[in-house]
């Protein structure tokens, strides 16, 4: 059987907002921005099934 090849590309964007994790500058002497190295940020494992 000679079947054609099929390529599929997709992009998935996930966003998670948790109100309990909001940054409040007034709690940190007005500090509004914090730089954190990407290797220090936890990312959830995402598994997609077809």
MARDREN-323945 format. One record per residue: x, y negated, z of N, C-alpha, C in turn. Coordinates in pm, whole numbers, m for minus. Atoms other than C-alpha are relative to their C-alpha. Layout:
% MARDREN-323945
<voba><n_u>X</n_u><n_v>Y</n_v><n_w>Z</n_w><ca_u>X</ca_u><ca_v>Y</ca_v><ca_w>Z</ca_w><c_u>X</c_u><c_v>Y</c_v><c_w>Z</c_w></voba>
...
END
This chain:
% MARDREN-323945
<voba><n_u>85</n_u><n_v>116</n_v><n_w>0</n_w><ca_u>0</ca_u><ca_v>0</ca_v><ca_w>0</ca_w><c_u>91</c_u><c_v>m124</c_v><c_w>0</c_w></voba>
<voba><n_u>m79</n_u><n_v>121</n_v><n_w>13</n_w><ca_u>144</ca_u><ca_v>m338</ca_v><ca_w>m100</ca_w><c_u>m82</c_u><c_v>m119</c_v><c_w>52</c_w></voba>
<voba><n_u>75</n_u><n_v>111</n_v><n_w>m60</n_w><ca_u>13</ca_u><ca_v>m608</ca_v><ca_w>136</ca_w><c_u>84</c_u><c_v>m127</c_v><c_w>m4</c_w></voba>
<voba><n_u>m75</n_u><n_v>127</n_v><n_w>m1</n_w><ca_u>108</ca_u><ca_v>m975</ca_v><ca_w>107</ca_w><c_u>41</c_u><c_v>m38</c_v><c_w>142</c_w></voba>
<voba><n_u>m44</n_u><n_v>48</n_v><n_w>m132</n_w><ca_u>303</ca_u><ca_v>m1132</ca_v><ca_w>390</ca_w><c_u>m79</c_u><c_v>m124</c_v><c_w>36</c_w></voba>
<voba><n_u>76</n_u><n_v>115</n_v><n_w>m49</n_w><ca_u>127</ca_u><ca_v>m1386</ca_v><ca_w>603</ca_w><c_u>78</c_u><c_v>m63</c_v><c_w>115</c_w></voba>
<voba><n_u>m68</n_u><n_v>73</n_v><n_w>m107</n_w><ca_u>298</ca_u><ca_v>m1650</ca_v><ca_w>816</ca_w><c_u>m97</c_u><c_v>m97</c_v><c_w>63</c_w></voba>
<voba><n_u>90</n_u><n_v>89</n_v><n_w>m73</n_w><ca_u>114</ca_u><ca_v>m1841</ca_v><ca_w>1081</ca_w><c_u>82</c_u><c_v>m77</c_v><c_w>102</c_w></voba>
<voba><n_u>m69</n_u><n_v>84</n_v><n_w>m98</n_w><ca_u>255</ca_u><ca_v>m2133</ca_v><ca_w>1276</ca_w><c_u>m105</c_u><c_v>m81</c_v><c_w>75</c_w></voba>
<voba><n_u>93</n_u><n_v>79</n_v><n_w>m80</n_w><ca_u>79</ca_u><ca_v>m2307</ca_v><ca_w>1559</ca_w><c_u>76</c_u><c_v>m73</c_v><c_w>109</c_w></voba>
<voba><n_u>m55</n_u><n_v>74</n_v><n_w>m113</n_w><ca_u>147</ca_u><ca_v>m2554</ca_v><ca_w>1833</ca_w><c_u>m107</c_u><c_v>m6</c_v><c_w>107</c_w></voba>
<voba><n_u>94</n_u><n_v>3</n_v><n_w>m111</n_w><ca_u>m16</ca_u><ca_v>m2533</ca_v><ca_w>2172</ca_w><c_u>51</c_u><c_v>m99</c_v><c_w>103</c_w></voba>
<voba><n_u>m34</n_u><n_v>99</n_v><n_w>m103</n_w><ca_u>m13</ca_u><ca_v>m2827</ca_v><ca_w>2410</ca_w><c_u>m87</c_u><c_v>27</c_v><c_w>122</c_w></voba>
<voba><n_u>72</n_u><n_v>m21</n_v><n_w>m126</n_w><ca_u>m107</ca_u><ca_v>m2764</ca_v><ca_w>2771</ca_w><c_u>28</c_u><c_v>m117</c_v><c_w>92</c_w></voba>
<voba><n_u>m16</n_u><n_v>108</n_v><n_w>m97</n_w><ca_u>m165</ca_u><ca_v>m3031</ca_v><ca_w>3031</ca_w><c_u>m72</c_u><c_v>40</c_v><c_w>127</c_w></voba>
<voba><n_u>59</n_u><n_v>m36</n_v><n_w>m128</n_w><ca_u>m230</ca_u><ca_v>m2980</ca_v><ca_w>3397</ca_w><c_u>6</c_u><c_v>m122</c_v><c_w>90</c_w></voba>
<voba><n_u>8</n_u><n_v>113</n_v><n_w>m91</n_w><ca_u>m346</ca_u><ca_v>m3260</ca_v><ca_w>3622</ca_w><c_u>m56</c_u><c_v>48</c_v><c_w>133</c_w></voba>
<voba><n_u>46</n_u><n_v>m37</n_v><n_w>m134</n_w><ca_u>m377</ca_u><ca_v>m3205</ca_v><ca_w>3994</ca_w><c_u>m1</c_u><c_v>m128</c_v><c_w>83</c_w></voba>
<voba><n_u>14</n_u><n_v>125</n_v><n_w>m74</n_w><ca_u>m508</ca_u><ca_v>m3504</ca_v><ca_w>4188</ca_w><c_u>80</c_u><c_v>1</c_v><c_w>131</c_w></voba>
<voba><n_u>m75</n_u><n_v>m9</n_v><n_w>m127</n_w><ca_u>m332</ca_u><ca_v>m3376</ca_v><ca_w>4502</ca_w><c_u>148</c_u><c_v>m29</c_v><c_w>m20</c_w></voba>
<voba><n_u>m142</n_u><n_v>22</n_v><n_w>27</n_w><ca_u>4</ca_u><ca_v>m3423</ca_v><ca_w>4329</ca_w><c_u>27</c_u><c_v>m137</c_v><c_w>m60</c_w></voba>
<voba><n_u>m18</n_u><n_v>135</n_v><n_w>53</n_w><ca_u>m42</ca_u><ca_v>m3788</ca_v><ca_w>4232</ca_w><c_u>111</c_u><c_v>m72</c_v><c_w>73</c_w></voba>
<voba><n_u>m108</n_u><n_v>81</n_v><n_w>m56</n_w><ca_u>258</ca_u><ca_v>m4014</ca_v><ca_w>4287</ca_w><c_u>m59</c_u><c_v>m134</c_v><c_w>42</c_w></voba>
<voba><n_u>50</n_u><n_v>128</n_v><n_w>m51</n_w><ca_u>169</ca_u><ca_v>m4312</ca_v><ca_w>4503</ca_w><c_u>120</c_u><c_v>m87</c_v><c_w>34</c_w></voba>
<voba><n_u>m117</n_u><n_v>85</n_v><n_w>m25</n_w><ca_u>438</ca_u><ca_v>m4584</ca_v><ca_w>4478</ca_w><c_u>1</c_u><c_v>m63</c_v><c_w>139</c_w></voba>
<voba><n_u>4</n_u><n_v>63</n_v><n_w>m132</n_w><ca_u>319</ca_u><ca_v>m4742</ca_v><ca_w>4802</ca_w><c_u>50</c_u><c_v>93</c_v><c_w>110</c_w></voba>
<voba><n_u>m53</n_u><n_v>m96</n_v><n_w>m97</n_w><ca_u>419</ca_u><ca_v>m4422</ca_v><ca_w>4984</ca_w><c_u>153</c_u><c_v>10</c_v><c_w>m6</c_w></voba>
<voba><n_u>m144</n_u><n_v>m12</n_v><n_w>22</n_w><ca_u>778</ca_u><ca_v>m4458</ca_v><ca_w>4853</ca_w><c_u>64</c_u><c_v>m136</c_v><c_w>m26</c_w></voba>
<voba><n_u>m56</n_u><n_v>135</n_v><n_w>10</n_w><ca_u>863</ca_u><ca_v>m4827</ca_v><ca_w>4899</ca_w><c_u>m12</c_u><c_v>m60</c_v><c_w>m140</c_w></voba>
<voba><n_u>25</n_u><n_v>58</n_v><n_w>131</n_w><ca_u>717</ca_u><ca_v>m4918</ca_v><ca_w>4559</ca_w><c_u>70</c_u><c_v>70</c_v><c_w>m115</c_w></voba>
<voba><n_u>m70</n_u><n_v>m74</n_v><n_w>105</n_w><ca_u>925</ca_u><ca_v>m4663</ca_v><ca_w>4366</ca_w><c_u>m102</c_u><c_v>55</c_v><c_w>m100</c_w></voba>
<voba><n_u>98</n_u><n_v>m39</n_v><n_w>100</n_w><ca_u>738</ca_u><ca_v>m4610</ca_v><ca_w>4039</ca_w><c_u>47</c_u><c_v>108</c_v><c_w>m96</c_w></voba>
<voba><n_u>m51</n_u><n_v>m100</n_v><n_w>93</n_w><ca_u>966</ca_u><ca_v>m4385</ca_v><ca_w>3834</ca_w><c_u>107</c_u><c_v>85</c_v><c_w>67</c_w></voba>
<voba><n_u>m99</n_u><n_v>m94</n_v><n_w>m52</n_w><ca_u>1171</ca_u><ca_v>m4078</ca_v><ca_w>3919</ca_w><c_u>47</c_u><c_v>84</c_v><c_w>m118</c_w></voba>
<voba><n_u>m56</n_u><n_v>m87</n_v><n_w>105</n_w><ca_u>1404</ca_u><ca_v>m3892</ca_v><ca_w>3683</ca_w><c_u>41</c_u><c_v>132</c_v><c_w>63</c_w></voba>
<voba><n_u>m29</n_u><n_v>m134</n_v><n_w>m49</n_w><ca_u>1422</ca_u><ca_v>m3519</ca_v><ca_w>3739</ca_w><c_u>55</c_u><c_v>82</c_v><c_w>m116</c_w></voba>
<voba><n_u>m54</n_u><n_v>m84</n_v><n_w>108</n_w><ca_u>1646</ca_u><ca_v>m3289</ca_v><ca_w>3531</ca_w><c_u>m99</c_u><c_v>111</c_v><c_w>m37</c_w></voba>
<voba><n_u>99</n_u><n_v>m97</n_v><n_w>44</n_w><ca_u>1432</ca_u><ca_v>m3054</ca_v><ca_w>3321</ca_w><c_u>23</c_u><c_v>139</c_v><c_w>60</c_w></voba>
<voba><n_u>m24</n_u><n_v>m133</n_v><n_w>m58</n_w><ca_u>1604</ca_u><ca_v>m2746</ca_v><ca_w>3468</ca_w><c_u>m47</c_u><c_v>9</c_v><c_w>145</c_w></voba>
<voba><n_u>50</n_u><n_v>2</n_v><n_w>m138</n_w><ca_u>1473</ca_u><ca_v>m2851</ca_v><ca_w>3812</ca_w><c_u>m152</c_u><c_v>3</c_v><c_w>7</c_w></voba>
<voba><n_u>147</n_u><n_v>3</n_v><n_w>4</n_w><ca_u>1108</ca_u><ca_v>m2858</ca_v><ca_w>3700</ca_w><c_u>m52</c_u><c_v>140</c_v><c_w>m27</c_w></voba>
<voba><n_u>61</n_u><n_v>m132</n_v><n_w>18</n_w><ca_u>904</ca_u><ca_v>m2541</ca_v><ca_w>3740</ca_w><c_u>m97</c_u><c_v>m4</c_v><c_w>m117</c_w></voba>
<voba><n_u>94</n_u><n_v>m16</n_v><n_w>111</n_w><ca_u>720</ca_u><ca_v>m2429</ca_v><ca_w>3427</ca_w><c_u>m66</c_u><c_v>136</c_v><c_w>15</c_w></voba>
<voba><n_u>67</n_u><n_v>m130</n_v><n_w>m12</n_w><ca_u>455</ca_u><ca_v>m2158</ca_v><ca_w>3439</ca_w><c_u>33</c_u><c_v>89</c_v><c_w>m119</c_w></voba>
<voba><n_u>m16</n_u><n_v>m94</n_v><n_w>110</n_w><ca_u>505</ca_u><ca_v>m1845</ca_v><ca_w>3232</ca_w><c_u>m130</c_u><c_v>3</c_v><c_w>m79</c_w></voba>
<voba><n_u>117</n_u><n_v>m2</n_v><n_w>87</n_w><ca_u>267</ca_u><ca_v>m1857</ca_v><ca_w>2937</ca_w><c_u>14</c_u><c_v>120</c_v><c_w>m93</c_w></voba>
<voba><n_u>1</n_u><n_v>m116</n_v><n_w>88</n_w><ca_u>177</ca_u><ca_v>m1539</ca_v><ca_w>2754</ca_w><c_u>m126</c_u><c_v>m8</c_v><c_w>m86</c_w></voba>
<voba><n_u>113</n_u><n_v>4</n_v><n_w>92</n_w><ca_u>m45</ca_u><ca_v>m1543</ca_v><ca_w>2446</ca_w><c_u>m21</c_u><c_v>138</c_v><c_w>m59</c_w></voba>
<voba><n_u>35</n_u><n_v>m129</n_v><n_w>60</n_w><ca_u>m224</ca_u><ca_v>m1236</ca_v><ca_w>2319</ca_w><c_u>m87</c_u><c_v>m25</c_v><c_w>m122</c_w></voba>
<voba><n_u>82</n_u><n_v>10</n_v><n_w>119</n_w><ca_u>m376</ca_u><ca_v>m1188</ca_v><ca_w>1980</ca_w><c_u>m94</c_u><c_v>119</c_v><c_w>m3</c_w></voba>
END
